[in-house]
Amino acid sequence: MVAGLLWRARTKLAVVATAVGGGAAAATIATSEDPQRALKVCTTVPVRLIRDSITAATIAFDYEYSLFGLPEGSPERSRVKHEVHVRCARRLQELCFRNGGLYIKLGQHIGQLEYLVPHEYVQIMRESMLNRCPVSSYEQVCEVFKKELGRTPNEVFDEFEPIPIASASLAQVHTARTRDGQKVAVKVQHTHMTDTAAADQATVEFVVNALHRIFPSFDYRWLVEEVREGLPQELDFVVEAKNSEKCMDNFRKLSPHIADYVYAPMVYWDLSTSKLLTMEFIDGAQVNDVKTIQRLGIRPNEVARLVSEAFSDMIFKHGFVHCDPHAANLLVRPMPYGGRSFLGKRKPQLVLLDHGLYRVLDFQTRTNYAALWKGLIFSDAKAIKENSVKLGAGEDLYALFAGILTMRPWNRIIDSSVDHLVIKGDEGERSELQVLKPNRRAQPKRPA
C-alpha cells in the first residue's frame, strides 16, 4: 500500500512539474528579449524540476515507509532513522551535484545547519560541497567579460590566468595583472548562475511547498526563505563591493583600536560590474591553517582573539555583519607595516573576503543579543528565555536557540558550576540537542 502510494505521488509530482515547466517555458520564450538565452533556460529548468520532484518525493516517502510502525524512542527506530538519514542525504547530495549552481549553494547552506537538520546531512554536505564546486571554462569566462566590459580578459589585463585559483558555487576567481603592473584577483560569476538562478529558486520553492502540503511534518520552507533573501545580494557583485567598503568604514569609525588589524581587498571599480569583481590580490593563510600561521611568525592565540573581537564588534557595535565567515573567506597575514609583540612575534592582520552576504542588526536586536549572552554566561534561565523570545525564538524554542549558540544541552546551560566561557560540545550533547530540534525554524524578528 505504501509502495503504491509512493509511486503515485512520485508520478503525480513529475506530471505536475512537467506541466508547470512546459507552460512556463513556452511563455518565457515567446516574450523574451533574448530568445537564445530563454531557450537555454527553458530546456534546462523543466528537467531539473522533474529531477527535483522525484528526488524529493523519494526522500519523503523513504522516511514514511521505513519508519512506519516503529515505536518512537525505540533502538530499532533510531537505527533505521540513521540509515534513512544517510540514504536521503546521499540522494540530496547527488541532486545538488547534477543540477549545480544554486543547488550547490543550497547544499553548502545545509552543511552549516548543525543542530537544525540531522547530523548525517550536515556531515555529508560539509565533506563534499566545498570541494566539488563547478568550474566555468575559459570560453565561458570570456563570454562574461564581453557582456560586461565589451572586451576579452586579455584585452582588459596585461596578464590573465585562464585557470581559476578557486571556484565556489556562484563564481570563480582568477589572478591577473593590470596594465600598470598590479596583481589582482578577478571574481567571475558562473554563466549558468546568471541564466538559471531565478528559475532554480522558483523550482526549489515549488518542490518544498508541494512536499509540505503532502507531508505537513516535512517543513523546510524556512530554508527556501533564507535562500530567497540572500541569493540576490550574492549575485550582485556591486553590492559585494559596497559591502566591503562599508565594513572597513565601520571599523575605522566605530572600532579604531583594531581598524588597522582588519582588512578587505581594495576594489577596482573601473573593472567591476554586477557579474565581475576585480580586487587587490591578497596572499595569506586560511584562519584554520595553524601550521602556516606559525611559520609566518604569528601566534595562533592572537589570531583567535582578533577574529573574536572583529566579529563581536560587527555584531554588537556596527550592526553590519559578514555572514559567510568560513575558513576560505578569512585569511591571516603579518601586519604589512611591521608590528611585533614583546616576544618578537609578528602581529596578525585579518583579511575578510567574500562580502556578498551581510545582515543589518538594529540597536534593539543588538541589545537583546548582548543581554542573552550575559544570561548564558551567568546561567540565568529567566534572562535566557526572556531575551530569546525578544529575538524571535518563541516561547517553545528558547532552549534550542541557547543550545545552538553554546553547543550545549539545556541542563548544562543552566548549570552554574560549568565554565560557560569555554565552548566545547561532544557527541552526547549533540544527540541531546537533536532531540530538541523542532519541525519549524524559529522566525527571527526582522530589524525595523
C-alpha positions in Angstrom: 0.0 0.0 0.0 2.7 2.5 1.0 4.8 1.5 -2.0 1.9 2.1 -4.3 1.3 5.5 -2.7 4.9 6.3 -3.2 4.7 5.5 -6.9 1.5 7.5 -7.4 2.9 10.5 -5.6 6.2 10.5 -7.5 4.3 10.2 -10.8 1.9 13.0 -9.8 4.7 15.3 -8.8 6.5 14.6 -12.1 3.4 15.2 -14.2 2.7 18.5 -12.4 6.3 19.5 -12.7 6.3 18.8 -16.4 3.1 20.7 -17.0 4.3 23.7 -15.0 7.7 23.6 -16.6 6.4 23.2 -20.1 3.9 26.0 -19.8 6.4 28.4 -18.3 8.9 27.5 -21.0 6.6 28.4 -23.8 5.6 31.7 -22.2 9.2 32.7 -21.5 10.5 32.0 -25.0 7.6 33.9 -26.6 8.1 37.0 -24.5 11.9 37.1 -24.0 14.1 39.8 -25.5 16.9 37.2 -25.7 15.3 34.0 -27.2 18.6 32.1 -27.3 19.1 32.5 -23.6 15.4 31.9 -22.9 15.6 28.6 -24.9 18.6 27.5 -22.9 16.8 28.2 -19.6 13.6 26.6 -20.7 15.2 23.4 -21.8 17.2 23.1 -18.6 14.7 24.1 -15.9 11.9 21.5 -16.6 14.4 18.7 -16.5 15.7 19.9 -13.1 12.1 20.4 -11.9 11.2 16.8 -12.7 14.5 15.6 -11.2 13.8 17.6 -8.0 10.3 16.4 -7.7 11.3 12.7 -8.0 14.2 13.0 -5.6 12.1 15.0 -3.0 9.2 12.5 -3.2 11.6 9.6 -2.8 13.2 11.2 0.3 9.9 12.0 1.9 8.4 8.5 1.3 11.6 6.8 2.4 11.1 8.3 5.8 7.3 7.5 5.8 7.8 3.9 4.7 11.0 3.0 6.6 9.8 4.4 9.9 6.2 3.2 9.6 5.2 1.2 12.7 8.5 1.6 14.6 7.8 2.8 18.2 9.1 6.3 18.9 12.2 6.2 21.0 13.0 2.5 20.4 16.5 1.4 19.5 15.2 -0.1 16.2 13.7 3.2 15.2 16.9 5.1 16.0 19.0 2.6 13.9 16.6 2.8 10.9 16.3 6.6 11.2 20.1 6.9 11.0 20.2 4.7 7.9 17.4 6.7 6.3 19.2 10.0 7.1 22.4 8.7 5.4 20.5 7.4 2.3 18.5 10.6 1.9 21.5 12.8 2.4 23.3 11.0 -0.3 20.3 11.4 -2.6 20.2 15.1 -1.9 24.0 15.4 -2.4 23.7 13.7 -5.8 20.8 16.1 -6.8 23.0 19.1 -5.9 25.9 17.9 -8.0 23.8 17.0 -11.0 22.0 20.4 -11.0 24.9 22.6 -9.9 24.6 26.3 -9.4 22.1 27.3 -6.8 21.8 23.7 -5.6 25.5 23.6 -4.6 24.8 26.8 -2.6 21.8 25.1 -1.0 23.9 22.1 -0.1 26.6 24.3 1.4 23.9 26.1 3.5 22.6 22.8 4.8 26.1 21.8 5.8 26.2 24.8 8.1 22.9 24.0 9.9 24.2 21.9 12.7 21.6 21.1 15.3 18.8 22.2 12.9 19.0 19.4 10.4 20.1 15.8 11.1 23.8 15.4 11.7 24.1 13.0 8.8 23.1 15.7 6.3 25.5 18.2 7.9 28.4 15.8 7.7 27.8 14.6 4.2 27.3 18.1 2.8 30.3 19.5 4.6 32.5 16.7 3.3 31.6 17.3 -0.4 30.1 20.7 -1.2 33.1 22.9 -0.6 35.4 20.7 -2.7 33.3 19.9 -5.7 32.1 23.3 -6.9 31.5 23.8 -10.7 34.3 25.4 -12.8 33.4 27.6 -15.8 35.5 27.1 -18.9 37.8 29.9 -20.2 35.4 30.4 -23.1 32.5 31.0 -20.6 34.7 33.4 -18.7 35.4 35.3 -22.0 31.6 35.4 -22.6 31.0 37.1 -19.2 33.8 39.6 -20.0 32.4 40.5 -23.4 28.9 41.0 -22.0 30.1 43.1 -19.0 33.1 45.0 -20.3 32.8 44.6 -24.1 36.3 43.1 -24.2 38.1 39.7 -23.6 40.2 39.2 -20.4 43.5 39.6 -22.4 42.2 42.9 -23.8 41.4 44.2 -20.4 44.5 43.0 -18.5 48.2 42.8 -19.3 48.1 39.2 -18.0 45.2 36.9 -17.2 45.5 33.3 -15.8 42.8 31.2 -17.6 42.8 28.5 -14.9 41.0 29.7 -11.7 42.8 29.6 -8.4 39.4 29.0 -6.6 35.9 28.1 -7.5 32.7 28.4 -5.5 29.0 27.7 -6.1 28.3 31.2 -7.6 31.6 32.3 -9.1 35.3 31.5 -9.6 38.5 33.6 -9.0 41.3 34.2 -11.5 44.6 36.0 -10.9 45.5 38.8 -13.4 47.9 41.8 -13.7 46.6 45.2 -14.6 48.2 47.4 -17.3 50.1 49.3 -14.6 51.5 46.0 -13.1 49.3 45.5 -10.1 48.4 41.9 -9.3 44.6 41.5 -8.8 42.0 38.8 -8.1 39.1 38.7 -10.6 35.9 37.1 -9.5 33.8 35.9 -12.4 30.2 34.8 -12.0 29.3 31.4 -13.5 27.3 31.8 -16.6 24.8 29.2 -15.6 24.0 31.2 -12.4 23.2 34.2 -14.5 20.9 32.2 -16.7 19.0 29.9 -14.3 19.3 31.3 -10.7 15.8 32.8 -10.6 14.2 29.7 -12.2 16.1 27.3 -10.0 15.0 29.3 -6.9 11.3 29.0 -8.0 11.8 25.3 -8.7 13.1 24.6 -5.3 10.4 26.6 -3.7 7.7 24.8 -5.7 9.0 21.3 -4.7 9.4 22.2 -1.0 5.9 23.7 -0.8 4.4 20.8 -2.6 6.0 18.3 -0.3 4.9 20.2 2.8 1.3 20.0 1.5 1.6 16.2 1.1 3.6 15.7 4.3 2.9 18.5 6.8 5.8 17.3 9.0 8.2 17.9 6.1 8.6 21.6 6.6 11.7 23.2 5.2 10.1 26.3 3.8 12.3 28.4 6.1 15.3 27.2 4.2 13.8 28.5 0.9 13.2 31.8 2.6 16.8 32.0 3.6 18.0 31.4 0.0 15.4 33.8 -1.4 16.6 36.6 0.9 20.3 36.1 0.4 20.8 35.0 -3.2 20.0 38.3 -4.9 22.6 40.0 -2.8 25.3 37.4 -3.5 24.6 37.5 -7.3 25.2 41.3 -7.5 28.9 41.9 -7.2 28.4 45.7 -7.0 26.6 45.0 -3.7 29.5 42.9 -2.5 32.0 45.7 -3.4 29.9 48.3 -1.5 29.6 45.9 1.5 33.4 45.5 1.7 33.9 49.3 1.7 31.2 49.8 4.3 32.7 47.2 6.5 36.1 48.9 6.5 34.5 52.3 7.1 32.7 50.9 10.1 35.9 49.6 11.6 37.7 53.0 11.0 34.8 55.0 12.6 33.5 52.6 15.3 36.4 50.3 16.1 39.6 52.4 15.6 41.5 50.3 18.1 41.5 47.3 15.7 40.9 49.0 12.4 44.5 48.5 11.2 44.3 44.8 12.0 41.2 44.1 9.9 41.4 44.5 6.1 39.4 44.0 3.0 40.9 44.0 -0.5 40.7 47.2 -2.5 38.1 47.2 -5.2 39.0 48.3 -8.8 35.7 49.9 -9.7 36.5 50.6 -13.3 37.0 46.9 -13.8 34.0 45.7 -11.8 30.3 45.1 -12.7 27.4 43.1 -11.2 28.9 39.9 -12.7 32.7 40.8 -12.5 34.6 41.9 -9.4 38.3 43.0 -9.6 40.1 43.3 -6.3 43.5 43.7 -4.9 45.2 40.3 -4.6 46.0 39.3 -1.1 48.2 36.4 -0.1 47.7 34.8 3.3 47.0 31.7 5.3 43.5 30.5 6.0 42.4 31.2 9.5 42.4 27.4 10.4 45.8 26.7 9.0 47.7 26.8 12.3 51.0 25.5 10.9 51.2 28.1 8.2 50.2 30.8 10.6 53.0 29.7 13.0 55.5 29.7 10.1 54.6 33.3 9.4 55.8 34.1 12.9 52.2 34.7 14.2 50.8 33.4 17.4 47.6 31.4 16.8 46.0 32.7 20.1 46.4 36.3 18.8 44.6 35.3 15.6 41.8 33.7 17.7 41.5 36.9 19.8 41.4 39.1 16.7 38.7 37.1 14.9 36.6 37.1 18.1 37.0 40.8 18.6 36.4 41.7 15.0 33.1 39.8 14.7 32.0 40.8 18.2 32.4 44.4 17.1 30.5 43.8 13.9 27.6 42.2 15.8 27.4 44.5 18.8 28.8 47.8 17.7 28.4 48.1 13.9 25.2 46.2 13.4 26.5 45.2 9.9 27.7 41.5 10.0 29.7 39.4 7.5 27.5 36.3 7.2 29.9 33.8 5.4 32.9 33.6 7.6 34.2 30.1 6.8 37.9 29.5 6.7 38.4 30.2 3.0 37.0 33.7 3.5 39.2 34.6 6.5 42.9 35.0 5.6 45.7 35.8 8.1 48.9 37.6 7.2 51.5 39.6 9.1 50.8 43.3 9.5 52.2 44.9 6.3 53.9 47.6 8.1 55.8 45.6 10.7 54.4 45.4 14.2 55.7 42.8 16.7 54.7 41.7 20.2 57.1 42.0 23.1 58.1 38.4 22.4 59.2 39.2 18.9 56.2 37.6 17.2 54.6 39.3 14.3 51.2 40.9 14.7 48.4 39.4 12.7 46.1 41.1 10.2 42.7 39.6 9.4 41.7 39.8 5.8 38.0 39.4 5.1 36.9 38.0 1.7 33.6 37.4 0.0 31.4 40.3 1.2 28.3 39.2 -0.7 26.1 38.4 2.2 25.6 40.7 5.2 22.9 41.2 7.8 21.9 44.5 9.4 21.1 44.4 13.1 19.2 47.3 14.6 20.1 48.6 18.1 17.3 46.7 19.9 18.4 43.4 18.3 22.0 44.0 19.4 20.9 45.0 22.9 18.8 41.9 23.3 21.5 39.6 21.9 24.1 41.1 24.3 21.6 40.5 27.2 21.1 36.9 26.0 24.8 36.2 26.1 25.1 37.7 29.6 22.3 35.3 30.7 24.1 32.4 29.0 27.4 33.2 30.8 25.8 33.6 34.2 23.4 30.6 33.8 20.4 32.9 34.2 17.4 30.8 32.8 15.0 33.6 33.1 17.2 36.1 31.2 17.9 33.4 28.5 14.2 32.7 27.9 13.2 36.4 28.0 15.8 37.6 25.5 15.4 34.5 23.2 11.7 35.4 22.9 12.6 39.0 22.1 14.9 37.8 19.4 12.1 35.7 17.8 12.9 32.2 19.1 9.5 31.8 20.6 8.2 30.5 23.9 8.9 26.9 22.9 12.3 27.2 21.2 14.5 29.2 23.6 16.2 26.1 24.8 17.1 25.0 21.3 18.3 28.5 20.5 20.5 28.6 23.5 21.8 25.2 22.6 22.8 26.3 19.1 24.7 29.3 20.5 26.6 27.4 23.2 26.7 23.8 21.7 25.4 22.5 25.0 22.1 20.9 26.1 19.8 22.9 28.4 20.7 21.2 31.6 24.3 22.2 31.2 23.5 25.7 30.0 21.8 26.5 33.3 24.4 24.7 35.4 26.2 27.4 37.3 29.2 25.1 38.0 30.1 25.0 34.3 32.5 27.5 32.8 30.3 29.0 30.1 33.2 30.9 28.5 34.6 27.6 27.3 32.6 26.2 24.3 33.1 22.5 23.7 30.5 20.0 22.8 30.7 16.2 22.5 28.6 13.7 20.6 26.3 13.0 23.6 25.4 16.7 23.8 24.9 16.9 20.0 22.4 14.0 20.4 20.5 15.8 23.2 20.2 18.9 21.0 19.0 16.9 18.0 16.1 15.7 20.2 15.1 19.3 20.8 15.1 20.0 17.0 11.6 21.3 16.1 9.7 20.8 12.8 9.8 24.5 12.2 12.5 27.1 12.5 12.3 29.9 14.9 11.5 33.1 12.9 13.9 35.9 14.0 12.4 39.3 14.3 13.4 41.5 11.4 15.1 44.8 12.2 12.8 47.8 11.7 
